[in-house]
């Protein structure tokens, strides 16, 4: 989101072992979200790929009482991604909590590092 974690105001949803759904199907998504300097949110949801592989939607809920406040507050994101052909990369928008541009990124060691402290 917005350039990704580590950039000014960027956020990255990290799903280790994520597999793109097959055409016309949905798959569960679980992982974490990195945003801010030390904020890591526990995140889960579902991603669905259109039958022609040109559109994917991802619906996610993220939790972290220190970040969102107590009382069960969640951050909800709905990401819509499109592409011209099944072999091209996706681009799109998040219309949820982390509103902004969205695109897939390769995982780096910085993204895969999950520290014991986060707020």
N, C-alpha and C positions, 0 to 999 in steps of 0.2 A: 504494500500500500504506500502510495506517495514516495516512491523511491526505495522503500525498504528500510529495515532496521539499520542503524548506524548512519543514516543520512538525516538531515534536518527534518524532524517531525515524521520520519518514516516508521512503518510497522511491517513486520513480517510474520506470517502464520507459518509455523514449522510443523510438518507432519512426517516424521521418520517412517519409512516403509510404506508411504502412500502409493497407491496404485490408481491410475486413471481409470474411471469406470469404463466398461465396454459400452458401445453405442446403444442408446436407449435405456441405459441402466443407471442406478444410483449405488454409491458405496459409502460406508461410514468413514468419518474423518476424525482422528484424535491426535492431539499433540499439544503444542503450546504456542503462545504469541509473544514475540519480543517487541517491545516498544519503549521509548524513553531510554535513559542510560542503564537502568537496572530493573525495569518492570518486566516481569514474566507472568503471563496469564495462562491458566489451564483452559484449554480450548477443545471443543468437540462439535461435531455436526455431521452433515451429509453433503456429498457432491453428486451431481447428476449431469450426464453427458447426453446431448440430443442424439436422435437416431441417425442424423447425417454427420455427426462429430463436429459441427460448426459452432455449437453453443454449449457452454457449461455453466451451471449455477452451483454456488457453494453457500450453504446456510450454516452459520457458526454461532455458538454461544461461548462466551469467555467469562471466567470467574476469577476474582481476586479481591477479597474484602478490603485489603489495604488500598487498592486502586479505585474500585468502584463504590466503596462504602459498604457498611454492614447491611444486614437485613435481607440477604439473598439477592442483592443487586447484580445484574449481569450486563455485559456488553454483547449486543447482538449485531452480527454482520450478515449482509446478503450481497454476495458478489456475483455479478453477471459478466461472463467472459465470452468473447466471440472470436472467430477467425474465418478467413475466406475459404480455406481448404484444410482438410484433416492433417496435412503435413506442415502447416504453418503454426507459429506460436500464437497463443491466446493473448488478448488485451481486453481491458474492460474497466468497470467501475464497481466500487463498493458503496452501497446506499445505506449502510448501517453506521455503527458507532465510529468506526475509523474511516468515514466517508472520504473517497478520493479515487484516484486512478489505481488500477490493479493489473498486475502481470506476474506470471510465474518467474521465479529466479532459481538459480542453482544453489544448493546448500553449500555453505562455506564452514570452516571450522568455527568461526565466530558464531554462526547461527546454530550450530550443533552443540556448542558448549552450553550446558545447563548448570549454572552455579547453584550452590546451596543457599546463598542469600539472594533474595529478590523482593522488591516491594510492589 
